[in-house]
Amino acid sequence: MFSVKQIVLLTFVGLTTTFPLLAQESDDTEFIPSGEVFGKIFTNFNTSLSGPDQQTAFEVRRAYLGYEYQISKEFSAEVKIDIGSPNDASQYSLLRRFGYFKTAKIQYNPYDFLELTFGLQDATQYKLQDSFWKRRYINESLMGAYKYGSSADIGAKVAFLTDLFDIDIALFNGEGYSSLQNDNTFKAALGATFRPVDGLITRIYGDLSSKTVNQGTTSLFAGYRHSLFSLGGEYAVHFNRNFQKDHNIEGFSILGDVKVLPKIWIFGRFDKIESNILDGDSVPWNLAKDETAITAGIEFIPIKAIKIAANYQDHYPTAKNTEAVSAFFLNLEASF
């Protein structure tokens, strides 16, 4: 019997050797290589309203700087540096700033419906959800916010693209972009995105990492976007977290926004995350981090490259003896 890793590797070998041979010869139109620099800055002012560690501060949470280059009609490359912290969970994370390669990839598009990517790239786990939420500069979508997996990883991906649906198959190192390792543990991922009608998008996703104990994720997402409003929901399970047997977490997120003026949106989001109770225990194993969270605010987009949002964030712990944390934020995104 083949393992999951062997099946995925065989799939990549077959696709990467077959499709280039089938690709049609290029036409006589002269191609001129070109590239561009791009970047993003996430910054904010925040003040605590409740919680054990209250603060008022200006912060620069992240800065991205990159360059993308179209080498030929079929080949392109991208390099992106992430200036941030290697561990946002640390109490000292905002005091340290390091530059990481967030992206260092080569992409091959022999046909409009086929995309092959190799190198350090965006992971497939919650990229769509972040894109639908549109407010990564305020906070990540559910699986990013609660560390189901990294937003980028090194590996290979094949995507089949159509107007109605996309299917992506990937094999990653599994450790993320800030901790690239050379061990024999990989993450195999499979996702399918459907667009049955205009404005509606759904996605089903699953991944598996194999060690003595297997770790994996399963998620479902559905969202509808209109020119005046959007509404989406996600459910995700992360089982055997950190390769610990039966240490599971599950969560769901409901989010949406409404356009009230040409450049002004009101938005809101509700998250809930919880862990299971292990045999012999009386409380969930991850009780200290189980919570419900609310984000609500108003967003002003004066021009396409600038977003400004005044918002309230509340984290209410499941543990009865833990104080709720709430704060007011003024977030800003600048992109170029």
Buried (B, 14 or more C-beta within 10 A) or exposed (E): EEEBBEBBBEBBEEBBEEBEEEBEEEEEEEEEEEEEEBBBBBBBBBEBBEBEEEEEEEBBBBBBBBBBEBBEEBBBBBBBBBBBBBEEEEEEBBEEEEEBBBBBBBBBBBEEEBBBBBBBBBBBBBBBBBEBBBBBBBBBBBBBBBBBBBBBBBBBBBBBBEEEBBBBBBBBBBBBBBEEEEEEBBBBBBBBBBBEEEEEBBBBBBBBBBEEBEBBBBBBBBBBBEEEBBBBBBBBBBBBBEBEEEBBBBBBBBBBBBBEEEEEBBBBBBBBBBBBEBEEEEEBBBBEBBBBBBBEBBBEBEEEEEBBBEBBBBBBBBEEEBEBBBBBBBBBBBBE
